[in-house]
């Protein structure tokens, strides 16, 4: 679902960043999601795995 709705992927990214206390900015997240949403989704999955979630 998040890959079909870019705003949902952005909101999910903000949530993952908050959970993991990950450095970065909302602007950076927006750019990554707009240019390569599948890459952003893969990165979030790896971060969640690293957190043990």
TAFENJO-V343876 format. One record per residue. RES is the residue in three letters. PHI is phi in whole degrees, 0 to 359 (* if undefined). PSI is psi in degrees with one decimal (* if undefined). OMEGA is omega in radians with two decimals (* if undefined). Layout:
res/phi/psi/omega
RES/PHI/PSI/OMEGA
RES/PHI/PSI/OMEGA
This chain:
res/phi/psi/omega
UNK/*/-47.2/-3.12
UNK/300/-28.7/3.13
UNK/289/-23.8/3.13
UNK/275/-23.4/-3.10
UNK/236/96.3/-3.06
UNK/305/-35.9/3.14
UNK/295/-33.3/3.10
UNK/292/-39.1/3.12
UNK/294/-37.7/3.11
UNK/295/-44.3/3.11
UNK/296/-39.2/3.11
UNK/295/-40.6/3.12
UNK/298/-42.4/3.10
UNK/300/-41.0/-3.12
UNK/294/-44.0/3.12
UNK/297/-41.3/3.12
UNK/299/-41.3/3.12
UNK/293/-41.6/-3.14
UNK/296/-40.8/-3.05
UNK/264/2.1/-3.09
UNK/51/50.9/-3.08
UNK/269/133.8/3.12
UNK/289/154.5/3.12
UNK/140/-176.1/-3.11
UNK/229/162.5/3.09
UNK/294/-34.9/3.11
UNK/297/-43.5/3.11
UNK/299/-44.3/3.12
UNK/300/-44.2/-3.13
UNK/299/-43.4/-3.13
UNK/295/-45.2/-3.12
UNK/298/-44.2/-3.11
UNK/292/-37.9/3.14
UNK/291/-34.3/-3.08
UNK/267/-26.3/3.14
UNK/204/76.2/-3.12
UNK/301/-43.0/3.12
UNK/298/-35.5/3.10
UNK/294/-41.3/3.13
UNK/296/-41.0/3.13
UNK/296/-40.9/3.12
UNK/296/-42.1/3.13
UNK/296/-41.8/3.12
UNK/297/-39.5/3.12
UNK/298/-43.9/3.11
UNK/296/-39.2/3.12
UNK/294/-42.2/3.11
UNK/295/-39.7/3.08
UNK/298/-40.9/3.13
UNK/294/-31.4/3.11
UNK/281/-14.0/-3.11
UNK/84/23.5/-3.14
UNK/257/*/*
